Amino acid sequence: MRIIFMGTPEFSVPVLEALVSAGHEIAAVYCQPPRPAGRGKKDRPTPVHARALEIGLEVRHPVSLKSVEAQAEFAALNAEVAVVVAYGLILPQAILDAPERGCLNIHASLLPRWRGAAPIHRAIMAGDAETGVGIMQMEAGLDTGPVLLEKRIAIGLEETTADLHDRLSALGAAAIVEALARWDELVARPQPEDGLTYAHKIDKSEAKIDWGYSAEEVDRLIRGLSPFPGAWSTLDGKRLKLLRSRVVAGSGRPGEVLTGLTIACGNGAVQITEAQIEGRGRQDADTFLRGTPVPEGTILGDDE
C-alpha cells in the first residue's frame, strides 16, 4: 500500500522499519520537529526523523496540521492509509479523512483500558496482569475508534516500563503488518462501554515514594516510572532514583533499610536491584553499595 507514516519517538521506529520491510510504499514520514537537546542545546531530530533519513524517506515535521496549506500538502500525497503511532499531534478531521482508507493508530493498551498518553506506565502502576496493542481506526475522539486487530501479552512480575515499551513496540510492528495484509477480512469492532480508563500523562509529582504504601504498590510505582521520570526518595540529602525492584518478605519502619537495598514498606518490603544516586549514573545494587554503603536502619526520605 501507499502509506503516510506518522510517529515520533523510539517506540515508533520498529513500526516504520516493519512497514518498509513488508514492501509498503512510504509516501512521506511525519514526525515532531527537531528540538534542542544535549549540553549544547542544539536541535536534534527525533528518533523517527533520524531513522527515516537513513532509510532515504521524505520527512515532514510541521508544527501544526490545522492550516489549509498543511492539510492540502497531506492530501496531495494520495495515500491509501496513514499509520499513526505516538505521533504527538491531534489530527484534524481533514487529515483523518484524506487517505483513501483513513488513518490507523497503533495504541499500546487493550482498549478501552488506558486510552491516552501513558498507557504503558499506567498498566504497570495499576498492577495489570496483561496488556497489548490495538490497531484502531482513528476518529475525532481520543482513542475512541473501532479496533481492527488486537494482540495480548502478559506483564512480567519484574518488568519495567522500559522493558514493556520495547516488547510492545515490536508487537505493534508485527500487528500493523498483519492488519494491512488482512485488511479485507478484518471487521472493525467498536470499543465496549465497560472497562474504560484514561492513562493520563505522568506528572513528576507522582514520582516521590511514600514508603507507607504496601510493598506491592511501591514496587509497581518503581517499575512503572522506570526509566522516566524515575521513582525517588532521598538518602543523606541526595535524591535517590530507584529503577528496578521486586517484592520480598520483611518488615520495619516504612523507608527503613533492612539489609543491602531491601527497604521496608507499610506492609512487606521491596528489594531494589537498580538505583541511581544524584550525580552518578544508574547502577545495579551490588555496584551501588560498593560506592555508597547504606547502613542497616537508615531511613530513606527521613531527611526531606
Secondary structure, DSSP 8 states (H G I E B T S, - for coil): -EEEEEE-SGGGHHHHHHHHHTT-EEEEEE----EEETTTTEEE--HHHHHHHHHT--EE--S-S-SHHHHHHHHTT--SEEEEES--S---HHHHHSSTT-EEEEESSSTTTTEES-HHHHHHHTT-SEEEEEEEE--SSTT-S-EEEEEEEE--TT--HHHHHHHHHHHHHHHHHHHHHTGGG---B---STT--EE----GGGGB--TTSBHHHHHHHHHHTTTTT-EEEEETTEEEEEEEEEEE----STTBEEETTEEE-SBSEEEEEEEEETTS--EEHHHHHHHS---TT-BTTTT-
